[in-house]
Amino acid sequence: MSANKIIKIMTIALLLVSVSTFAQKGKAKKIQTAVIKTMIYCDHCKKCETCGDKFQKELYGEAGIKRVDVDPKAMTITVTYDTRKTDPDKIRKSISKLGYDADDIKADPEGVAKLDGCCKKK
């Protein structure tokens, strides 16, 4: 085999390995779900005019948020999001600004002040 053919074969092999590696990196999960622990102090926050709609309207307004489910019994907020646009820390900060604890991030006092009286810690 001539040196020219060997160089061509090696170039093609290197190109195939590079394409394969790039394709695997491109398959990283883009949509993920985070379950965030919170404290919901009233039994109707999911439905009341202030809180129920607030989670839906405000969190859906954040870039990358695909779905929001509030479970007042489990005291969790499950958020499905696009990892290219947001991350769990940004989501926790957004929940905190709404007046609710989000895992280890405490509720923002300004957000708490905007909640209905029934939704505040007694």
Summary of the structure (lengths in Angstrom):
residues: 122
radius of gyration: 23.4
end to end distance: 84.1
largest distance: 84.2
contacts: 319
relative contact order: 0.17
helix: 43%
strand: 19%
